[in-house]
Amino acid sequence: MLDGLDAARVPHWVAGGWGVAVLVGRQTRMHRDLDLAVDASALRACLTTLHDLGYVVETDWLPVRVELEGTGDAWVDVHPVTFDSDGQGRQPARHATDFVYPPTAFTAGVLRGRRIPCLSREQQRVFHQGYALRPKDRHDLEQLDGLT
């Protein structure tokens, strides 16, 4: 999937549990889906690429997010982010104020020898606020706490 998005020149950053794995450098738990922050200006190319890979839209809450189901047990949750001229991103929220991505929210890590764009440790922590943490959320925060 990441190869396809790269080939289509879709700016993307891995987030959520896999984003933590990219920052840590290894998979630390099982994941239901792959969360991707995607430059909203490339959303059409992103969705076309995922469709070509066999993914179909299952939940469409655009402009907030769109979740796609692939073959087997493969899921991807796409979060379109609109950028301003200063590099700050915004993603509409369903029932709250927009999610804000400062320019420092974007980094990269390495997983399985591949350099992967992802959300920063700080941004991952921000996205773990404002709701009752589940065991997997607590696990992810512990992993982030272990980073130097």
C-alpha positions in Angstrom: 0.0 0.0 0.0 2.8 2.5 0.9 4.6 1.6 -2.3 1.4 2.4 -4.3 0.9 5.7 -2.4 4.5 6.6 -3.0 4.2 5.8 -6.7 1.1 8.0 -7.0 2.9 10.8 -5.1 0.4 10.9 -2.3 1.8 12.6 0.7 1.0 10.4 3.7 2.0 9.7 7.3 1.3 6.6 9.3 -0.6 7.3 12.5 -2.3 5.3 15.3 -0.9 2.0 16.4 1.2 1.4 13.3 2.5 5.0 13.7 3.8 4.1 17.2 5.4 0.9 15.7 7.2 3.0 13.1 8.5 5.4 15.8 9.6 2.5 18.0 11.0 0.6 15.1 9.1 -2.7 15.7 5.6 -4.0 15.9 4.6 -4.1 19.6 1.0 -5.3 19.3 -1.7 -6.5 16.8 -3.5 -3.8 14.8 -7.0 -3.8 13.3 -6.2 -1.2 10.7 -3.7 1.2 9.3 -4.4 4.8 10.1 -3.1 7.3 7.5 -3.0 11.0 7.6 -3.1 12.1 3.9 -2.7 15.5 2.3 -6.3 16.3 1.4 -5.2 17.8 -1.9 -4.2 14.2 -2.9 -7.2 12.4 -1.5 -8.6 11.5 -4.9 -5.3 9.9 -5.9 -5.1 8.1 -2.5 -8.6 6.6 -2.9 -7.9 5.6 -6.5 -4.7 3.9 -5.5 -6.4 2.0 -2.6 -9.3 1.0 -5.0 -6.7 -0.3 -7.5 -5.2 -2.4 -4.6 -8.7 -3.9 -3.9 -9.9 -1.7 -1.1 -13.6 -0.5 -1.1 -15.1 2.2 1.0 -16.9 0.9 4.1 -17.4 4.1 6.1 -17.5 7.5 4.5 -17.5 10.4 6.9 -15.6 12.7 4.6 -14.3 15.3 5.1 -13.4 13.8 8.5 -12.3 10.3 7.5 -13.0 7.4 5.2 -12.4 3.8 6.1 -11.7 1.2 3.5 -11.8 -2.6 3.6 -9.4 -4.8 1.7 -9.3 -8.5 1.1 -9.1 -10.7 4.1 -8.9 -8.7 7.3 -7.2 -5.6 5.8 -8.5 -2.2 6.7 -7.2 1.4 6.2 -8.5 4.5 7.8 -7.7 7.6 5.8 -7.7 11.0 7.6 -7.5 13.9 5.1 -5.4 16.9 6.3 -5.6 20.3 4.7 -2.4 22.4 4.9 -2.0 26.2 5.1 0.9 28.2 3.7 2.8 27.8 7.0 2.6 24.0 6.9 0.0 23.6 9.6 -2.6 21.0 8.9 -6.2 20.7 9.9 -8.5 17.7 9.8 -12.2 18.3 10.5 -13.6 16.5 13.5 -17.0 14.9 13.5 -18.4 16.4 16.7 -15.7 18.7 18.0 -13.2 21.3 16.9 -10.7 20.5 14.1 -7.7 18.3 14.8 -4.6 20.5 14.4 -1.3 19.2 13.0 1.5 21.7 13.6 4.5 21.5 11.2 6.4 19.6 13.8 3.7 16.8 13.8 5.3 15.1 10.8 8.4 13.0 11.0 9.6 9.6 9.8 10.7 6.3 11.4 12.1 3.0 10.3 10.2 -0.3 10.3 11.5 -3.5 8.8 14.3 -1.5 7.2 12.0 0.9 5.4 11.9 4.6 6.2 8.3 5.5 6.7 6.7 8.9 7.1 4.6 9.1 10.3 3.2 11.3 13.0 5.6 12.5 15.6 5.7 11.2 19.2 4.2 14.5 20.4 1.3 14.4 17.9 0.6 10.8 18.7 0.3 11.8 22.4 -2.1 14.7 21.5 -4.4 12.2 19.7 -4.5 10.0 22.8 -6.3 12.8 24.8 -9.9 13.6 25.4 -11.3 10.1 25.6 -11.3 7.1 27.9 -8.1 5.2 27.2 -8.4 1.5 26.1 -5.7 -1.1 27.0 -4.2 -0.7 23.5 -4.0 3.1 23.9 -2.2 2.7 27.3 0.1 0.3 25.6 0.9 2.7 22.8 1.5 5.5 25.3 3.9 3.3 27.2 5.8 2.7 24.0 6.0 6.4 23.3 7.2 7.0 26.9 10.1 4.6 26.2 11.4 6.7 23.3 14.2 9.2 23.9 
